[in-house]
Amino acid sequence: MDPVRLAFIANGAMGDQCLNMALGDTRIKVAALGVDNRLANSQLLRTASRENIPIFELSSLQDQIENLRKLHIDYLLNVNSRVILGKEILELPTRGSLNFHNSFLPDYRGLNVCSWAIYNGEEEYGVTWHFIDADKGIDAGANVLQRRFPLCGNETAYSLIVRCVEVGIHMFPELIDLLVANVTPSPVTVRPSSRLFLGREIPNNAKVPIGGEFEIAYRFLRAMDFRPLKTELIPAFVEIEGELFDVVSYRGLRDPEMKQVDHVVTLERCRSGIHFIGGTIQLPRLRKQSTGELLALTDIGEVADR
């Protein structure tokens, strides 16, 4: 039997690990690799070069359609890349194009969904490998393989992204088995309650919610915590005496007996703890938006700031 021919659109460690697993499977032939040269990790490019895999720059994919067509691709896999592929590219593979998405579809379609899941207080989450259907919209194609897992009580956006990637990598050999078997996926009905989150949408417009419940504010801060990743999202901020300060670090202290609520934030409260129903939150390090000045209000170490 002829090997199944895959083209990868890949990025980061997940892209590199999935590419190497495919290369180690005799049932698979990796026919092409598409990368964003501004973001691609060097190991990914070295692997492709070592294996003589044709490399295509994503910005010029549309100009390379005829060259890609000559590769007779069975499947195109978009692995940990946020690129939006045109319909003409998606329809090149004879069996379809697939994407890895870090949610249990059809829930949480779109971008920044790990943040929204934490902010919304979800107790369970998941990931999906699914077909891309340009006619149905973003993250609305038929699902091929899914996994659920519980969320941890102190989950951050970063920790959840890492867990999603780890689960997605662990699922990849099973995905390969399904692709080799030419699986026919079940169609997905996108429920009216299934929201599409756009990149410009940020929980609470990035402002720390003051004057309410501890769990809401603490979920918000964890949902906006991408450390150590660099992100294009606006950082969480707090308003103090008319000045805006970005939150550099935070610490949540649950206290079921706490009933006092602060409706006005001061630097002293950021240091000692802002009162919420059910706990206090310290903001020991802030950055003044107008000047970029870093304020270190306590000697709490970065490792403890959660």
C-alpha positions in Angstrom: 0.0 0.0 0.0 1.3 3.4 -0.9 2.1 5.7 2.1 -0.4 8.4 3.0 1.1 11.8 1.9 0.9 14.6 4.5 1.6 18.3 4.2 2.2 20.1 7.5 1.5 23.6 8.5 3.4 23.6 11.7 4.8 25.8 14.5 6.6 25.4 17.8 7.5 22.3 19.8 4.2 20.7 19.0 4.7 21.0 15.3 8.2 19.6 15.6 7.1 16.6 17.7 4.2 15.7 15.5 6.4 16.0 12.4 8.9 13.7 13.9 6.2 11.1 14.8 5.0 11.2 11.2 8.5 10.8 9.9 8.9 7.7 12.1 5.8 6.0 10.7 6.5 3.9 7.5 2.8 4.4 6.5 3.3 8.1 6.2 5.2 10.3 3.6 5.7 13.9 4.7 5.4 15.7 1.3 5.7 19.3 2.4 6.1 21.7 5.3 4.6 25.2 5.5 6.1 27.6 8.0 6.0 31.2 9.0 9.7 32.0 8.9 9.2 34.8 11.5 7.9 32.2 14.1 9.1 28.8 13.0 11.4 27.1 15.5 14.8 26.3 14.1 14.5 22.6 15.0 11.4 22.4 12.8 13.4 23.8 9.9 16.4 21.6 10.6 14.2 18.5 10.6 12.7 19.4 7.3 16.1 20.1 5.8 17.5 16.8 7.1 14.6 14.8 5.6 14.6 16.7 2.3 11.1 17.9 2.9 10.1 20.8 0.6 9.6 24.0 2.7 7.0 26.6 1.8 6.8 30.0 3.4 3.2 30.7 4.5 3.1 34.2 3.2 3.6 32.9 -0.4 1.6 29.7 -0.2 -1.1 31.2 -2.6 1.7 31.7 -5.2 2.8 28.1 -4.8 -0.5 26.3 -5.4 0.7 24.6 -8.6 3.9 23.3 -7.0 1.8 22.0 -4.0 -0.6 20.3 -6.4 2.2 18.4 -8.0 3.0 16.8 -4.6 -0.3 14.9 -4.6 -1.1 15.5 -0.9 -3.7 13.3 0.8 -4.1 15.4 4.0 -3.0 18.8 5.1 -2.4 19.1 8.9 -2.4 22.5 10.6 -0.5 21.9 13.8 -0.3 24.7 16.4 -0.4 27.4 13.8 -2.9 30.3 13.8 -2.7 30.9 10.1 -6.0 31.2 8.2 -5.7 29.2 5.0 -7.5 30.1 1.9 -10.1 27.8 0.4 -8.0 27.0 -2.6 -5.2 25.7 -0.3 -7.6 23.7 1.9 -9.0 21.9 -1.1 -5.7 20.8 -2.5 -5.5 17.6 -0.4 -7.5 14.7 -1.9 -8.8 13.6 1.5 -9.1 16.8 3.4 -7.4 19.4 5.7 -7.3 19.1 9.4 -6.6 21.4 12.3 -5.6 21.0 16.0 -7.8 23.2 18.2 -7.3 23.7 22.0 -10.9 23.2 23.0 -13.5 20.4 23.0 -15.4 21.5 19.9 -18.0 22.7 19.2 -17.5 24.6 22.5 -15.0 27.5 22.6 -14.4 28.1 18.9 -12.0 30.8 17.9 -9.1 32.5 19.6 -7.8 32.9 23.2 -10.3 30.1 24.2 -8.1 28.8 27.1 -8.5 32.2 28.7 -12.2 32.3 28.3 -12.6 28.8 29.7 -10.8 29.7 32.9 -12.6 33.0 33.2 -16.0 31.3 32.8 -15.1 28.9 35.6 -15.2 25.7 33.5 -14.3 22.6 35.5 -13.6 20.4 32.4 -11.9 21.2 29.2 -10.5 19.3 26.1 -8.9 19.4 22.7 -9.9 18.5 19.2 -8.4 17.3 15.9 -11.0 18.3 13.3 -11.5 18.7 9.6 -11.4 22.3 8.3 -14.5 23.3 6.4 -14.1 26.7 4.8 -17.8 26.9 4.0 -19.0 26.3 7.6 -16.7 28.8 9.3 -13.9 28.8 11.9 -13.5 25.5 13.9 -16.8 24.2 12.6 -15.6 21.2 10.5 -16.3 17.5 11.4 -14.4 16.3 14.5 -12.0 13.4 14.1 -10.5 12.9 17.6 -11.2 14.5 20.9 -10.1 14.3 24.6 -11.5 15.7 27.8 -9.6 16.5 31.0 -10.4 18.3 34.3 -9.1 21.8 34.9 -6.9 22.4 38.0 -8.0 24.9 40.6 -5.1 27.3 40.0 -5.0 26.9 36.2 -3.5 29.8 34.2 -3.8 30.6 30.5 -0.2 29.4 30.1 -0.6 26.1 32.0 -3.8 25.3 30.2 -2.2 26.0 26.8 0.7 23.7 27.7 -1.7 20.9 28.8 -3.7 21.2 25.6 -0.5 20.9 23.5 0.7 17.9 25.6 -2.7 16.1 25.1 -2.7 16.9 21.4 0.8 15.4 21.0 -0.2 12.3 22.9 -3.3 11.9 20.6 -1.2 12.2 17.4 -0.3 8.6 16.8 -4.0 7.7 17.1 -4.8 10.4 14.6 -2.3 8.9 12.2 -4.0 5.5 12.6 -7.4 7.1 11.7 -6.0 9.0 8.7 -4.3 5.8 7.3 -7.6 4.1 7.7 -9.3 7.0 5.8 -11.7 7.6 8.6 -15.1 9.1 7.8 -15.8 11.6 10.7 -19.2 12.4 12.0 -20.6 15.8 11.1 -20.8 18.4 13.9 -23.8 20.6 14.7 -22.7 23.9 16.1 -25.2 24.8 18.8 -26.5 28.3 19.1 -24.9 28.5 22.5 -21.5 27.7 21.1 -19.7 31.0 20.9 -17.0 32.0 18.4 -14.4 34.0 20.3 -12.6 36.6 18.2 -9.0 37.7 18.7 -10.0 41.2 19.9 -12.3 39.9 22.6 -10.6 39.9 26.1 -12.2 38.8 29.4 -13.7 41.9 31.2 -11.8 44.1 28.6 -8.6 43.3 30.5 -9.6 45.3 33.6 -9.4 43.6 37.0 -12.9 43.3 38.3 -13.1 45.0 41.7 -15.8 45.0 44.3 -17.2 41.6 44.0 -16.4 37.9 44.5 -12.9 36.7 45.0 -13.3 33.7 42.6 -14.4 35.9 39.7 -11.4 38.2 40.1 -8.9 35.4 40.7 -10.2 33.5 37.6 -9.8 36.7 35.6 -6.2 37.1 36.7 -5.4 33.5 35.9 -7.2 33.8 32.6 -4.9 36.7 31.7 -1.7 35.0 32.9 0.4 33.8 30.0 3.8 33.9 31.7 6.4 33.2 30.5 4.8 33.4 27.0 4.9 36.7 25.1 1.4 37.5 23.8 -0.2 40.3 21.8 -3.1 40.5 24.2 -3.5 43.6 26.3 -2.3 42.7 29.8 -4.6 42.8 32.8 -4.7 46.2 34.4 -6.0 48.0 37.5 -7.0 51.6 38.0 -5.5 53.4 41.0 -6.4 57.1 41.7 -7.0 57.7 38.0 -3.8 56.0 36.8 -3.7 52.7 35.0 -1.3 50.0 36.0 -0.5 46.7 34.3 -0.5 43.7 36.6 2.9 42.1 36.5 2.3 39.6 39.3 -0.5 38.6 41.7 -1.3 36.3 44.5 -4.8 35.0 45.5 -5.6 34.0 49.0 -8.9 32.3 49.5 -10.7 33.1 52.8 -14.3 31.8 53.0 -14.9 34.1 56.1 -14.0 37.2 54.2 -17.1 39.4 53.7 -15.5 42.8 53.4 -15.2 44.2 49.9 -13.0 47.0 48.6 -14.6 49.2 45.9 -11.6 51.5 45.6 -8.0 50.3 44.9 -5.0 51.9 46.5 -1.3 51.0 46.3 -1.4 50.0 49.9 -4.3 47.6 49.2 -2.4 46.1 46.3 0.5 45.4 48.7 -1.5 44.1 51.6 -4.4 42.6 49.7 -7.6 43.8 48.0 -10.6 42.5 49.8 -13.2 40.5 47.9 -16.1 38.3 49.1 -14.3 35.0 49.8 -10.7 36.1 49.8 -8.0 38.7 49.1 -5.7 39.4 46.1 -2.3 41.0 46.3 -0.8 42.8 43.3 2.8 43.0 44.5 4.2 44.2 41.1 2.6 46.7 38.9 3.8 48.6 35.8 2.6 52.2 35.3 1.2 52.4 31.8 2.0 56.1 31.3 5.7 55.8 32.1 6.5 52.1 32.1 7.8 52.4 35.7 7.8 49.1 37.6 6.5 49.2 41.1 7.6 46.4 43.5 5.3 46.8 46.4 6.4 43.7 48.3 9.3 41.2 48.3 7.1 38.3 47.3 9.1 36.2 44.8 7.9 35.7 41.2 7.5 32.0 41.8 4.9 32.6 44.5 2.9 35.1 42.6 -0.2 33.1 41.7 
